[in-house]
Amino acid sequence: MDGEEWGERARCLTLDPDDLFVEGAAQNRAKAACGGCPVRTECLAHALDRRIEHGIWGGMTERERRALLRRRPLVTSWQGLLEAARREHEQARGGEGGASRAG
């Protein structure tokens, strides 16, 4: 998806933005809002690629994102990496006895 149109489909649009920029135990509640979000991958990639330091993005805290960035310093595009991983996951799930979608 080009640009940032994904933000228009984010599950957190109905939340107070301040609810996503919390500290301590409140972060777990904020992360829960990301569960089932249809654009969680895009949101996380956005934060990782731009090195956003504050808030919950894609279900991860700033501390979790920093740790991930330290573990994978050679990744140049988190968007590309996460989208490829999602496609692989979807293909694997489709091969588990479910009907596959042929193009």
C-alpha positions as a Python dict, from the first residue, in 0.01 Angstrom:
ca = {
    (1, 'M'): (0, 0, 0),
    (2, 'D'): (144, 336, -101),
    (3, 'G'): (156, 632, 132),
    (4, 'E'): (-8, 606, 467),
    (5, 'E'): (-370, 527, 374),
    (6, 'W'): (-347, 232, 611),
    (7, 'G'): (-393, 475, 901),
    (8, 'E'): (-751, 532, 793),
    (9, 'R'): (-827, 164, 869),
    (10, 'A'): (-649, 153, 1205),
    (11, 'R'): (-846, 11, 1493),
    (12, 'C'): (-712, 282, 1726),
    (13, 'L'): (-881, 564, 1534),
    (14, 'T'): (-1163, 556, 1786),
    (15, 'L'): (-926, 591, 2083),
    (16, 'D'): (-798, 905, 2244),
    (17, 'P'): (-445, 940, 2099),
    (18, 'D'): (-313, 1002, 2451),
    (19, 'D'): (-412, 643, 2535),
    (20, 'L'): (-135, 520, 2304),
    (21, 'F'): (136, 732, 2465),
    (22, 'V'): (139, 595, 2818),
    (23, 'E'): (395, 445, 3052),
    (24, 'G'): (422, 144, 3280),
    (25, 'A'): (135, -102, 3317),
    (26, 'A'): (-92, 117, 3105),
    (27, 'Q'): (118, 14, 2804),
    (28, 'N'): (-27, -338, 2822),
    (29, 'R'): (-379, -198, 2793),
    (30, 'A'): (-269, 19, 2502),
    (31, 'K'): (-104, -278, 2329),
    (32, 'A'): (-427, -476, 2364),
    (33, 'A'): (-598, -219, 2143),
    (34, 'C'): (-373, -338, 1859),
    (35, 'G'): (-504, -693, 1877),
    (36, 'G'): (-704, -774, 1567),
    (37, 'C'): (-613, -448, 1395),
    (38, 'P'): (-614, -498, 1018),
    (39, 'V'): (-316, -265, 969),
    (40, 'R'): (-98, -370, 1262),
    (41, 'T'): (189, -471, 1032),
    (42, 'E'): (184, -142, 842),
    (43, 'C'): (172, 53, 1168),
    (44, 'L'): (469, -133, 1316),
    (45, 'A'): (672, -98, 995),
    (46, 'H'): (594, 275, 989),
    (47, 'A'): (730, 320, 1342),
    (48, 'L'): (1037, 104, 1284),
    (49, 'D'): (1132, 259, 951),
    (50, 'R'): (1098, 609, 1094),
    (51, 'R'): (1258, 521, 1429),
    (52, 'I'): (959, 663, 1619),
    (53, 'E'): (1063, 670, 1981),
    (54, 'H'): (737, 718, 2170),
    (55, 'G'): (403, 545, 2195),
    (56, 'I'): (251, 212, 2108),
    (57, 'W'): (279, 129, 1738),
    (58, 'G'): (176, -201, 1584),
    (59, 'G'): (137, -358, 1926),
    (60, 'M'): (490, -279, 2044),
    (61, 'T'): (620, -36, 2304),
    (62, 'E'): (912, 195, 2239),
    (63, 'R'): (1134, -35, 2447),
    (64, 'E'): (1031, -339, 2242),
    (65, 'R'): (1094, -154, 1917),
    (66, 'R'): (1438, -36, 2031),
    (67, 'A'): (1531, -394, 2125),
    (68, 'L'): (1415, -520, 1785),
    (69, 'L'): (1614, -250, 1606),
    (70, 'R'): (1926, -345, 1803),
    (71, 'R'): (1879, -715, 1721),
    (72, 'R'): (1832, -646, 1348),
    (73, 'P'): (2057, -348, 1263),
    (74, 'L'): (2096, -445, 898),
    (75, 'V'): (1727, -423, 810),
    (76, 'T'): (1684, -131, 570),
    (77, 'S'): (1308, -161, 514),
    (78, 'W'): (1088, -298, 787),
    (79, 'Q'): (788, -247, 564),
    (80, 'G'): (930, -481, 301),
    (81, 'L'): (1045, -736, 558),
    (82, 'L'): (715, -746, 749),
    (83, 'E'): (502, -758, 434),
    (84, 'A'): (708, -1050, 301),
    (85, 'A'): (673, -1231, 635),
    (86, 'R'): (297, -1174, 633),
    (87, 'R'): (268, -1313, 279),
    (88, 'E'): (468, -1621, 379),
    (89, 'H'): (250, -1672, 684),
    (90, 'E'): (-70, -1638, 480),
    (91, 'Q'): (58, -1885, 220),
    (92, 'A'): (151, -2135, 491),
    (93, 'R'): (-193, -2102, 648),
    (94, 'G'): (-358, -2149, 310),
    (95, 'G'): (-168, -2476, 266),
    (96, 'E'): (-301, -2623, 590),
    (97, 'G'): (-605, -2787, 435),
    (98, 'G'): (-782, -2459, 357),
    (99, 'A'): (-881, -2355, 12),
    (100, 'S'): (-604, -2159, -149),
    (101, 'R'): (-673, -1847, -349),
    (102, 'A'): (-549, -1891, -702),
    (103, 'G'): (-490, -1583, -918),
}
